[in-house]
Amino acid sequence: MKTYNTYLFDADGTLFDTADLVVHCFQYVATRHFDKDLSREVILSGYGLPLKGQLLHHLGEDIDIDSILEDFISYQLKILDENVSLFPGVSETLSALKAQGKKLAIVTSRKRYTTTRMLELTGISQYFNAVVNPEDTTIHKPEAEPALLALKRMGAESNESLFIGDSQFDILCGQRAGMETAFVNWSHLDVNDFPTQPTWRIDIMQDLLNGAID
């Protein structure tokens, strides 16, 4: 795998293993407010989209979205600390990239407050030069704006940068920003179903340092 000057990472499903957190929260609001069962597979299929869009998709366009969002976030904060961990090799790889002088950013559809909390819990906040949350842009993944904002904040060029993610929304965002992309094979999603394919596929985070599967 070639090296890059700048690395942009998605958060959920790429750096942070939050599958159980996301599933628990969606199932909580679906059951409490609608007496509706949502399967794990259905919930995880929406990985990568902003929370509001996922709620509307799973629960219907006519819901009281503000009330549901408030309850979702309140419940998430109650269970967050026990349901967030790093995927293997994340901290070590970020540390190695930083030691090489690389610029690192997070580009996520997760709100700023919980992203900050997760960075604090896992002890990796010091590695990042920039963090872009949905509050920072009016247009979100899979469009290019979040990635372009991260590059702008770091003074980086798209042709020297790699976007790493676990969903089609990450791959499309990176590609539309003019970047090469890497899909993480520990994703809950099947990359072969994506409308466009990444530049690279990696099996472990250390592949960013040691090479990857094309």
C-alpha positions in Angstrom: 0.0 0.0 0.0 1.4 3.4 -0.9 1.9 6.0 1.8 0.0 9.3 2.1 0.6 12.6 3.8 -2.9 12.8 5.3 -5.3 10.2 6.6 -9.0 10.8 7.1 -10.9 8.3 9.3 -14.6 7.6 9.8 -15.4 7.0 13.4 -18.1 4.4 14.0 -17.3 1.0 12.6 -13.8 2.2 11.6 -12.0 3.4 14.7 -14.7 2.7 17.3 -16.6 -0.5 17.7 -20.0 1.0 18.5 -22.2 -1.6 16.9 -23.8 -2.7 20.2 -24.3 0.9 21.2 -26.1 1.9 18.0 -28.2 -1.3 18.0 -29.3 -0.9 21.6 -30.3 2.8 21.1 -32.3 2.2 18.0 -34.1 -0.8 19.5 -34.8 1.2 22.6 -36.6 4.1 20.8 -38.3 1.8 18.3 -39.8 -0.3 21.1 -40.6 2.5 23.5 -42.2 4.9 21.1 -43.6 2.6 18.4 -43.7 -1.0 19.8 -41.6 -1.9 16.8 -38.9 -4.5 16.4 -35.8 -3.4 14.5 -33.3 -6.2 13.6 -29.6 -5.7 14.1 -29.0 -6.2 10.4 -31.5 -3.5 9.4 -30.0 -1.0 11.9 -26.4 -1.6 10.9 -27.3 -1.2 7.2 -27.6 2.5 7.9 -24.1 2.9 9.3 -22.5 6.1 8.1 -25.5 8.3 7.7 -26.4 11.2 10.1 -28.6 10.0 13.0 -31.6 12.0 12.0 -31.7 10.5 8.6 -31.4 7.0 10.0 -34.2 7.6 12.5 -36.5 8.9 9.7 -35.6 6.0 7.5 -36.2 3.3 10.1 -39.2 4.8 11.9 -41.0 6.8 9.3 -41.0 10.4 7.9 -44.0 11.5 10.1 -42.5 10.9 13.5 -41.8 13.6 16.1 -38.2 13.6 15.2 -37.0 16.2 17.8 -38.6 14.2 20.6 -37.2 10.9 19.3 -33.7 12.4 18.9 -33.7 13.7 22.4 -34.7 10.4 23.8 -32.2 8.5 21.6 -29.3 10.7 22.7 -30.3 10.7 26.3 -30.3 6.9 26.4 -27.1 6.7 24.4 -25.3 8.9 26.9 -26.4 6.6 29.7 -24.9 3.5 28.1 -22.1 5.0 26.1 -19.2 4.3 28.4 -19.9 0.6 28.6 -20.5 0.2 24.8 -17.5 1.8 23.1 -14.1 0.3 22.4 -11.4 0.7 19.8 -10.9 -1.9 17.1 -7.6 -3.8 17.4 -4.5 -1.9 16.3 -6.2 1.5 16.1 -4.2 3.3 18.8 -0.9 1.8 17.8 -1.4 2.7 14.1 -2.5 6.2 14.9 0.6 6.7 17.1 2.9 5.3 14.4 1.4 7.6 11.7 1.7 10.6 13.9 5.3 9.8 14.6 5.9 9.8 10.9 4.6 13.3 10.7 1.3 12.4 9.0 -1.8 14.6 9.4 -4.8 12.8 10.8 -8.5 13.7 10.9 -11.9 12.2 11.8 -14.8 12.8 9.4 -17.9 11.4 11.0 -21.7 11.6 11.0 -21.7 11.4 14.8 -22.5 14.5 16.7 -19.7 16.5 18.3 -20.5 15.8 21.9 -20.5 12.1 21.8 -17.5 12.0 19.4 -15.5 14.0 21.9 -16.6 11.7 24.7 -15.6 8.6 22.8 -12.2 10.2 22.0 -11.7 10.9 25.7 -12.8 7.4 26.7 -10.4 5.7 24.3 -7.4 8.0 24.8 -6.8 8.8 21.1 -7.8 12.5 20.8 -4.2 13.7 20.8 -3.5 12.1 17.4 -6.0 14.2 15.4 -5.3 17.5 13.7 -9.0 18.0 12.9 -12.4 16.5 13.6 -15.4 17.2 11.4 -18.9 16.5 12.7 -22.3 17.0 11.1 -22.7 20.3 12.9 -19.8 21.6 10.8 -21.4 21.3 7.3 -24.8 21.7 5.8 -24.2 18.9 3.3 -23.1 15.5 4.7 -21.7 12.2 3.6 -21.8 10.7 1.0 -21.1 14.2 -0.5 -17.6 15.6 -0.5 -18.1 18.6 1.8 -17.1 17.0 5.1 -13.9 15.6 3.7 -13.0 18.8 1.9 -13.5 20.7 5.2 -11.1 18.4 7.0 -8.5 18.9 4.3 -8.9 22.6 4.4 -8.5 22.7 8.2 -5.2 20.8 7.9 -3.9 22.6 4.8 -3.8 19.3 3.0 -4.3 18.3 -0.6 -6.8 15.6 -1.7 -4.3 13.9 -4.1 -2.0 13.2 -1.1 -4.8 11.9 1.2 -6.5 8.7 2.0 -10.1 8.3 3.4 -10.6 5.2 5.5 -14.1 3.9 6.3 -16.5 1.1 6.7 -19.5 2.2 4.6 -20.3 3.2 1.1 -21.0 6.7 2.4 -17.3 7.0 3.5 -16.0 5.6 0.2 -18.2 8.0 -1.9 -17.3 11.0 0.3 -13.6 10.4 -0.2 -13.9 9.7 -3.9 -16.0 12.8 -4.5 -13.4 14.8 -2.6 -10.8 13.6 -5.1 -9.1 11.2 -2.6 -8.1 7.5 -2.7 -10.0 5.4 -0.3 -9.6 2.3 1.9 -12.4 0.0 3.1 -12.0 -1.8 6.5 -12.8 -5.5 6.1 -14.0 -5.7 9.7 -17.1 -3.7 8.6 -20.6 -5.1 9.1 -21.3 -4.2 5.5 -20.3 -6.1 2.3 -18.1 -3.9 0.1 -19.1 -5.9 -3.0 -22.6 -4.4 -2.7 -21.3 -0.8 -2.8 -22.1 1.3 -5.9 -18.4 2.1 -6.3 -15.3 0.3 -5.1 -12.5 1.6 -2.8 -8.9 1.9 -3.9 -7.8 -0.5 -1.1 -9.2 -3.0 1.3 -7.5 -3.6 4.7 -7.8 -6.5 7.1 -6.3 -4.8 10.1 -5.5 -1.2 10.9 -1.8 -1.8 10.8 -2.2 -2.5 7.0 -2.0 1.3 6.7 1.6 0.9 7.7 2.6 -2.4 6.3 0.7 -2.8 3.1 -2.9 -3.9 2.2 -5.0 -6.1 0.0 -5.9 -4.5 -3.3 
